[in-house]
Amino acid sequence: MSEFAAMKNQNFGTLAIHGGQEPDPSTGAVMPPIYQTSTYVQTSPGQHKGYEYSRTLNPTRHALEKALASIELGSHGLAFGSGLAAVDACMKLLKPGDEVISCSDLYGGTYRQFVKIYEPFGIQFHFVDMDSPEQVTSLVNERTAMIWAETPTNPMLNVIDIPAMATIAQAADALLVVDNTFATPYLQQPLTLGADIVLHSATKYLGGHSDVVLGALVVKNDDLAARLAFIQNATGAICGPMDSFLVLRGIKTLHVRMDRHMSNAKALVAHLNEHPAVEKVFYPGLESHPGHALATRQMRGYGGMISFVVKGDNHEDAVSVVSAFKVFTLAESLGGVESLAGHPASMTHASIPKAQREATGVTDGLIRLSVGIEDIQDLLHDVDSSLSVLL
Ligand SMILES: *Cc1c(COP(=O)(O)O)cnc(C)c1O
């Protein structure tokens, strides 16, 4: 563990910039160079400087992996070609006959991988509302090998009690995986709350600039790290050095960006909550939100994602509002410096069957906002003029 891993949460900014990092040993470069190489010289067979072949290890990716471990207060980080490749590496810890208990309000691509790729391989998935730990416990049996939680969830921003899930996972001798993409380690460090594996789509807040697709896992256990490093090397879903560099750079400003994402989100939530064309707003920072008390306990802030339902909750109205935005860009993804708007029912969650999607709250009138770091007056004005098409 680096000296920074021992730092407390209030030192997150220092950790984000220096954690796991040292100047490049060969040149003194302060930022790790982009080592665009596949292989490394050996002075005699098997004699090398720790790097043999870049699928196994690359110095730029290694620097990123150390930074990831550091900001999540873990012992090992592993970087992959995408968030879904990181999900896939977790699934490869399982064997046919194993069961996974997952939250039902799940990133659409993760759900698709579970059901379309891994169910046919003999892994059984149970999707459950994790608001109720009793319901999770009732699904545990001797085949339960993994509990999968995304918190806050996408796009309903429900909050799952990580320590409660960790207690259930430990009793079941199962691994608890927490997808921490929405919260980021600035707001929540699941390994300190009992999770075994933290997952990130670093494509989102960690990268932060909508210019890279990358995934990450962080663990605190050496055996689990070795199993995942074996899977990473044996199946090869790694990220390249350029992408590793971009995420490493993104991490250095994570705390500053998150503060602004959150102050902008707070102002927008207050405004949307009073707006006559809005039926309901979902944000963990609202006292009326069912997960508010839990979020206050478990997180250091409520994040930069907001969902809301347009008055009347219908498809056409939601589509006309998202199409009218000028500053918010209509696009999939989230977590970048620019504000994005999406219509989950026809975009990110289109692969989830309608009945199941609506049961989790993803109705046709739902709009999801990833609040960027632009000037708040412009964001407020954009929301007002777009919603005016409904008045
Ligand atoms: C985007 C996302 C993923 C998938 O990550 P990619 O980098 O797009 O493969 C997984 N989980 C959550 C919560 C996400 O938002």
The ligand as a MOL file (V3000), in Angstrom:
LIG
                    3D

  0  0  0     0  0            999 V3000
M  V30 BEGIN CTAB
M  V30 COUNTS 15 15 0 0 0
M  V30 BEGIN ATOM
M  V30 1 C -21.4850 3.1010 -18.8670 0
M  V30 2 C -21.6720 2.1910 -17.7210 0
M  V30 3 C -21.1690 0.8920 -17.7410 0
M  V30 4 C -20.4710 0.3050 -18.9550 0
M  V30 5 O -19.2660 0.9360 -19.2200 0
M  V30 6 P -18.6260 1.1230 -20.7010 0
M  V30 7 O -17.3770 1.8340 -20.4180 0
M  V30 8 O -19.6140 1.8820 -21.5180 0
M  V30 9 O -18.4250 -0.2640 -21.2340 0
M  V30 10 C -21.3380 0.1150 -16.6050 0
M  V30 11 N -21.9830 0.6020 -15.5140 0
M  V30 12 C -22.4840 1.8430 -15.4740 0
M  V30 13 C -23.1830 2.3140 -14.2440 0
M  V30 14 C -22.3530 2.6880 -16.5690 0
M  V30 15 O -22.8770 3.9170 -16.5250 0
M  V30 END ATOM
M  V30 BEGIN BOND
M  V30 1 1 1 2
M  V30 2 1 2 3
M  V30 3 2 2 14
M  V30 4 1 3 4
M  V30 5 2 3 10
M  V30 6 1 4 5
M  V30 7 1 5 6
M  V30 8 2 6 7
M  V30 9 1 6 8
M  V30 10 1 6 9
M  V30 11 1 10 11
M  V30 12 2 11 12
M  V30 13 1 12 13
M  V30 14 1 12 14
M  V30 15 1 14 15
M  V30 END BOND
M  V30 END CTAB
M  END
